[in-house]
Amino acid sequence: ERKIVHDAVAAAGLKSESEGDEPNRYVVVVP
């Protein structure tokens, strides 16, 4: 699921990172 979010964020011209530890990782959009 995070991969889909990362791809959508990248398509919008923004940068994202994953943070946290499994199974509670989450996506952060970087300004």
VOTI-466148 format. One line per 8 residues: number of its first residue (from 1); their letters; for each residue x, y, z of N, C-alpha, C. Coordinates in nm, 4 decimals, padded with zeros to 6 digits, always signed. Layout:
N
NUM> A> X Y Z X Y Z X Y Z  ...
***
This chain:
31
1> ERKIVHDA> +00.0819 -00.1191 +00.0000 +00.0000 +00.0000 +00.0000 +00.0865 +00.1258 +00.0000  +00.1969 +00.1246 +00.0751 +00.2823 +00.2442 +00.0776 +00.3410 +00.2714 -00.0596  +00.3721 +00.1665 -00.1346 +00.4293 +00.1844 -00.2691 +00.3339 +00.2634 -00.3572  +00.2058 +00.2347 -00.3479 +00.1057 +00.3070 -00.4268 +00.1046 +00.4539 -00.3877  +00.1110 +00.4809 -00.2573 +00.1118 +00.6201 -00.2105 +00.2385 +00.6904 -00.2570  +00.3549 +00.6241 -00.2450 +00.4805 +00.6840 -00.2911 +00.4720 +00.7179 -00.4398  +00.4171 +00.6275 -00.5199 +00.4050 +00.6510 -00.6640 +00.3128 +00.7687 -00.6928  +00.2013 +00.7795 -00.6204 +00.1071 +00.8898 -00.6414 +00.1711 +01.0225 -00.6018
9> VAAAGLKS> +00.2449 +01.0231 -00.4925 +00.3124 +01.1453 -00.4478 +00.4178 +01.1867 -00.5507  +00.4939 +01.0903 -00.6013 +00.5963 +01.1198 -00.7016 +00.5333 +01.1733 -00.8296  +00.4190 +01.1196 -00.8685 +00.3502 +01.1658 -00.9892 +00.3047 +01.3104 -00.9739  +00.2809 +01.3528 -00.8499 +00.2402 +01.4908 -00.8236 +00.3615 +01.5834 -00.8132  +00.4814 +01.5271 -00.8308 +00.6027 +01.6075 -00.8278 +00.6563 +01.6331 -00.6881  +00.6139 +01.5532 -00.5916 +00.6590 +01.5694 -00.4538 +00.7466 +01.4520 -00.4133  +00.8059 +01.4617 -00.2954 +00.8925 +01.3553 -00.2441 +00.8294 +01.2972 -00.1186  +00.8466 +01.1672 -00.1007 +00.7924 +01.1020 +00.0185 +00.8951 +01.0048 +00.0744
17> ESEGDEPN> +00.8793 +00.9745 +00.2025 +00.9659 +00.8788 +00.2699 +00.8797 +00.7885 +00.3562  +00.9283 +00.6676 +00.3817 +00.8620 +00.5785 +00.4770 +00.9336 +00.5899 +00.6102  +00.8569 +00.5944 +00.7175 +00.9142 +00.6001 +00.8515 +00.8439 +00.5001 +00.9408  +00.9036 +00.4737 +01.0554 +00.8445 +00.3807 +01.1507 +00.8946 +00.2396 +01.1284  +00.8450 +00.1488 +01.2099 +00.8842 +00.0083 +01.2044 +00.7639 -00.0770 +01.1691  +00.7890 -00.1844 +01.0930 +00.6813 -00.2778 +01.0597 +00.6206 -00.3319 +01.1878  +00.4927 -00.3546 +01.1962 +00.3946 -00.3352 +01.0883 +00.3320 -00.1960 +01.0889  +00.3975 -00.1005 +01.1539 +00.3387 +00.0329 +01.1682 +00.4135 +00.1396 +01.0886
25> RYVVVVP> +00.4631 +00.1026 +00.9702 +00.5307 +00.2021 +00.8863 +00.4274 +00.2937 +00.8237  +00.4714 +00.4157 +00.7933 +00.3795 +00.5132 +00.7359 +00.4562 +00.6033 +00.6403  +00.3832 +00.6726 +00.5542 +00.4415 +00.7597 +00.4527 +00.4410 +00.9028 +00.5037  +00.5540 +00.9715 +00.4832 +00.5652 +01.1129 +00.5169 +00.5952 +01.1867 +00.3874  +00.5158 +01.2899 +00.3558 +00.5414 +01.3733 +00.2383 +00.6381 +01.4827 +00.2814  +00.7504 +01.4932 +00.2099 +00.8556 +01.5888 +00.2439 +00.8328 +01.7170 +00.1645  +00.8382 +01.8325 +00.2334 +00.8177 +01.9600 +00.1610 +00.9311 +01.9898 +00.0635
***
